[in-house]
């Protein structure tokens, strides 16, 4: 990485990649080529978001509180752009997009509260982390070009809606399990005597 590039540049690049992905998804309503641009934008997001902390560590320029805060607040805004773009694309219904962003924020709130109260920050669950989710989203985006509608029990649904409902269920399950786990842990650690 050139010396003039710092971790803030990479964080900003990752954020801009997420904004562009959302814009491209919203443009897919008019041109399927926007899907390819959305996947490329996810790649830009991955590059910036994955390397910002690594660069700070390698150069011994870590700012833990600043880095944690800026990275995650921009991720939240980025998710709003990304899911908003999907909701505006014509390939996902607005109601499902709203439910997806609400559940995403609910899981985020649980993660950030656990970081503060328990001192543990879990970004990945089992095999699922940000990189894996970007890969699945990228592959799913190309599948949309060939099969935007799926049939389930004789009913036609948007592929994005089906995928989003699965994601909503998974994130809700993670939120509930982590909430129970952290509540039990904090209760045991802070018993009233």
C-alpha positions as CSV (number, residue, x, y, z in Angstrom):
1,X,0.0,0.0,0.0
2,X,1.5,3.4,-0.9
3,X,2.6,5.4,2.2
4,X,0.0,8.2,1.5
5,X,-2.9,5.7,1.9
6,X,-4.0,5.3,5.5
7,X,-6.7,3.3,7.2
8,X,-9.2,6.2,7.0
9,X,-8.8,6.2,3.2
10,X,-9.6,2.4,3.1
11,X,-12.6,2.9,5.4
12,X,-14.0,5.6,3.2
13,X,-13.3,3.5,0.1
14,X,-15.3,0.6,1.7
15,X,-18.2,2.9,2.6
16,X,-18.3,4.4,-1.0
17,X,-18.3,0.8,-2.3
18,X,-21.4,0.0,-0.2
19,X,-23.1,3.2,-1.3
20,X,-22.3,2.4,-5.0
21,X,-23.6,-1.1,-4.6
22,X,-26.9,0.3,-3.3
23,X,-27.1,2.8,-6.1
24,X,-26.4,0.1,-8.7
25,X,-29.1,-2.2,-7.2
26,X,-31.6,0.6,-7.5
27,X,-30.6,1.2,-11.1
28,X,-31.1,-2.5,-11.9
29,X,-34.8,-1.7,-12.4
30,X,-33.8,-0.1,-15.7
31,X,-30.7,-2.1,-16.7
32,X,-29.5,-5.6,-15.8
33,X,-25.9,-4.3,-16.3
34,X,-26.3,-2.5,-13.0
35,X,-26.1,-5.9,-11.3
36,X,-22.5,-6.4,-12.6
37,X,-21.6,-2.9,-11.3
38,X,-23.2,-3.8,-7.9
39,X,-21.0,-6.9,-7.6
40,X,-17.9,-4.8,-8.5
41,X,-19.0,-2.3,-5.9
42,X,-19.2,-5.1,-3.3
43,X,-15.6,-6.0,-4.2
44,X,-14.6,-2.4,-3.6
45,X,-16.4,-2.5,-0.3
46,X,-14.7,-5.7,0.7
47,X,-11.2,-4.3,-0.2
48,X,-11.6,-1.2,1.9
49,X,-13.5,-2.7,4.8
50,X,-11.2,-5.7,5.1
51,X,-7.9,-3.9,4.9
52,X,-8.5,-0.7,6.9
53,X,-7.8,-2.3,10.3
54,X,-5.0,-4.5,9.0
55,X,-3.2,-1.5,7.6
56,X,-3.5,0.3,10.9
57,X,-2.1,-2.7,12.8
58,X,0.8,-3.2,10.3
59,X,1.8,0.4,10.5
60,X,1.2,0.5,14.3
61,X,-1.3,3.3,13.9
62,X,-4.2,1.8,15.8
63,X,-7.0,3.8,17.3
64,X,-9.2,1.2,18.8
65,X,-12.2,3.3,19.9
66,X,-12.1,5.6,16.9
67,X,-11.7,2.7,14.5
68,X,-14.5,0.6,16.1
69,X,-16.8,3.6,16.1
70,X,-16.2,4.9,12.6
71,X,-16.1,1.4,11.0
72,X,-19.4,0.3,12.5
73,X,-21.4,3.5,12.1
74,X,-20.4,3.6,8.4
75,X,-21.3,-0.1,8.1
76,X,-24.7,0.8,9.4
77,X,-25.2,3.6,6.9
78,X,-23.8,1.4,4.2
79,X,-26.3,-1.4,5.0
80,X,-29.1,1.2,4.8
81,X,-27.9,2.2,1.3
82,X,-27.4,-1.5,0.2
83,X,-30.8,-2.8,1.4
84,X,-32.5,0.4,0.4
85,X,-31.1,-0.1,-3.1
86,X,-32.4,-3.6,-3.2
87,X,-35.8,-2.4,-2.0
88,X,-35.9,0.1,-4.9
89,X,-34.6,-2.3,-7.5
90,X,-37.9,-3.9,-8.4
91,X,-36.4,-7.3,-7.4
92,X,-37.3,-7.1,-3.7
93,X,-40.5,-5.8,-2.1
94,X,-40.2,-2.7,0.0
95,X,-41.8,-4.4,3.0
96,X,-39.3,-7.2,3.0
97,X,-36.4,-4.7,2.6
98,X,-37.7,-2.7,5.6
99,X,-38.0,-5.9,7.7
100,X,-34.4,-6.9,6.7
101,X,-32.9,-3.5,7.7
102,X,-34.8,-3.5,11.0
103,X,-33.6,-7.0,11.9
104,X,-30.0,-6.1,10.7
105,X,-30.1,-3.1,13.1
106,X,-31.5,-5.2,15.9
107,X,-28.6,-7.7,15.6
108,X,-26.2,-4.8,15.4
109,X,-27.6,-3.3,18.6
110,X,-27.2,-6.6,20.4
111,X,-23.6,-6.9,19.1
112,X,-22.7,-3.4,20.2
113,X,-24.3,-3.8,23.6
114,X,-22.5,-7.1,24.1
115,X,-19.2,-5.4,23.2
116,X,-19.8,-2.8,25.9
117,X,-21.4,-5.0,28.6
118,X,-19.6,-8.3,28.1
119,X,-16.4,-7.1,26.5
120,X,-16.7,-9.5,23.6
121,X,-17.3,-8.4,20.0
122,X,-18.4,-11.2,17.6
123,X,-18.4,-10.2,14.0
124,X,-18.8,-13.8,12.6
125,X,-21.2,-16.6,13.5
126,X,-20.2,-20.1,12.6
127,X,-19.0,-19.9,9.0
128,X,-20.8,-16.6,8.3
129,X,-18.8,-13.4,8.4
130,X,-18.8,-10.2,6.3
131,X,-16.7,-11.7,3.5
132,X,-18.8,-14.8,3.2
133,X,-22.0,-12.7,3.1
134,X,-20.5,-10.5,0.3
135,X,-19.7,-13.6,-1.7
136,X,-23.2,-15.0,-1.3
137,X,-24.7,-11.7,-2.2
138,X,-22.5,-11.4,-5.3
139,X,-23.4,-14.9,-6.5
140,X,-27.0,-14.3,-5.7
141,X,-26.8,-11.1,-7.8
142,X,-25.7,-13.0,-10.8
143,X,-28.4,-15.6,-10.3
144,X,-30.9,-12.8,-10.4
145,X,-30.0,-12.2,-14.0
146,X,-31.3,-15.6,-15.0
147,X,-33.9,-16.4,-12.4
148,X,-35.4,-13.4,-10.5
149,X,-38.6,-15.3,-9.7
150,X,-38.7,-18.6,-7.8
151,X,-41.7,-21.0,-7.3
152,X,-42.4,-22.3,-3.8
153,X,-45.4,-24.5,-3.3
154,X,-46.9,-23.3,-6.6
155,X,-46.5,-19.6,-5.7
156,X,-44.2,-17.2,-7.4
157,X,-41.9,-15.1,-5.2
158,X,-39.0,-12.8,-5.9
159,X,-35.7,-14.6,-5.3
160,X,-34.5,-11.6,-3.3
161,X,-37.6,-11.8,-1.0
162,X,-37.0,-15.5,-0.3
163,X,-33.3,-14.9,0.4
164,X,-34.1,-11.9,2.6
165,X,-36.7,-14.0,4.6
166,X,-34.0,-16.6,5.2
167,X,-31.5,-13.9,6.3
168,X,-34.1,-12.3,8.5
169,X,-34.8,-15.7,10.2
170,X,-31.1,-16.3,10.6
171,X,-30.4,-12.9,12.1
172,X,-33.3,-13.1,14.4
173,X,-32.2,-16.5,15.7
174,X,-28.6,-15.1,16.2
175,X,-30.0,-12.1,18.1
176,X,-32.2,-14.3,20.3
177,X,-29.5,-16.8,21.1
178,X,-26.9,-14.1,21.9
179,X,-29.4,-12.1,24.0
180,X,-30.2,-15.2,26.1
181,X,-26.5,-16.2,26.4
182,X,-25.4,-12.6,27.4
183,X,-28.3,-12.1,29.7
184,X,-27.5,-15.4,31.6
185,X,-23.8,-14.5,31.7
186,X,-24.4,-11.0,33.0
187,X,-27.0,-12.2,35.5
188,X,-24.5,-14.7,36.9
189,X,-21.7,-12.2,37.1
190,X,-23.8,-9.5,38.8
191,X,-25.9,-11.5,41.3
192,X,-27.6,-9.5,44.0
193,X,-26.4,-10.7,47.4
